[in-house]
Amino acid sequence: MFCALIMAGGKGTRFWPKSTENMPKQFLNLIGEKTMIQLTYDRLLKVMPKERIFVVTCRRYKELVAKQLENIPEKNIIIEPEGRNTAPCILLATMYIKELYNDATIAVLPSDHAIKNTDEFCEILKCANEYVENQNNKAIVTIGITPNRAETGYGYIKFEKSTSKVLKVERFVEKPNLEKAIEYLNTGMYLWNAGMFIFNADNMLNELEANYSGYNVLKELPSIKDSNYNTKLSELYSNCEAISIDYAVMEKSQNIYVIPGDFGWDDIGTWNSLERYITKDDNENILNGKVQAYNSRNNIVYAGGKEVILLNADNIFCIETDDVLVIGDRNTINKVHELRNIV
C-alpha cells in the first residue's frame, strides 16, 4: 500500500525574519498563495488519498499542520517528542505507518521544497513505488535531480551506467567545492541529492535494525492504540542516537537505487533562491507584497502588513514583518539569518 511521509519538523531559520521558530519556512507562502507544506500535500493527493499521507512534526507545530492541512486525518499527524535528526524520525514514523498499513511502501519527502512540474514528479513517485512493490522490495529508491549548474550547496549521488530507468547508486558525495561541482556536472554521472526516497516499510526496519542503535530503543514501544504509547515514547526517544538517515542507512546499504528527475526542483534554501520562482519587473526588481518601485532597479522586497515604496533605490533588499524591518545591500541578503540571535 503506497503511503507518504512529509517531514515537517525543521525550524527553517535561513528565512529569518519571515521564518521563526514559531512559524518556520514550511508554513510560509514564499513562492505563491499556498504555503510550502500545502504545496507538498497537494502534490501527493494526485498520487494517493489523504488517508495514506502522513506528516511527522514536533508538538509545537501540530496545530499549524492541522490548520494548514485542513483535510488531514488527526491520526496522520505523527508527533516526534524532540528533534533528533532524520534516522530516529524515520524509524518512528515507519513503525507508526506499518501498524496502520502492514504492507506499506513509504515515500519520504521534505515539506519545504519547490517543484514546478508536478505531473512529472508524480510519475516518478509511481515508478519508484512500482519498482519497490513489484520488482525489488529490498531496494531503497531515491530521487536524484538532474543538475543544470555547478551547484556547491547540494550533496550529490553518483550512479552506475545502465539503460534502466531505475539506476544503481554507486555512492553518495558530500557538498563539493566549485571545481568538483563543475567536474560532476561535466561527467553526466552525478545527480543532486534531494533527500527524497521510497522504500518497503519492513525492509527499512530491517536496515535500521542492522545499522542503527535506536531500533533497539524504540522496539520497546507499545501499540499506537495503547493509552501509554505517548508516555512511553517520550521516555524512550531521547535515548535514540541523533544521526541522519544518510549516515545510518543510505551510505551503508547495498540496495540503494536512484531515479533521475528533471521536474523543476529546488530546496529553496536561501533568499536568493526565490529569484528562480518570482517574476522580476522590467527593472529587475523582485517585489513581494504591497510594494511600489519608482526609478529603482535590482532590488528585493518582501513586504509584510505595511506598504513599501522604493524611490531612487538600487541594489538593496528590504524584508518587513510585524516585528522587524531589515534593510541592506542586496548582495548580503543570504547573511540576514545570522542576525537573528543578536537582534
Secondary structure, DSSP 8 states (H G I E B T S, - for coil): -EEEEEE-----GGGTTTS-SSS-GGGS-SSSSS-HHHHHHHHHTTTS-GGGEEEEEEGGGHHHHHHHSTTS-GGGEEEESS---HHHHHHHHHHHHHHH-TT-EEEEEESS-EES-HHHHHHHHHHHHHHHHHT-TT-EEEEEE--SS--SSS-EEEE---SSSSEEEEEEE----HHHHHHHHHHT-EEEEEEEEEEEHHHHHHHHHHH-THHHHHTT---TTSTTHHHHHHHHHTTS----HIIIIITT-S-EEEEEE-S-EE---STGGGGGTS---TTS-EEESSEEEES-BS-EEE--SS-EEEES-BSEEEEE-SS-EEEEEGGGGGGGGGGTTT-
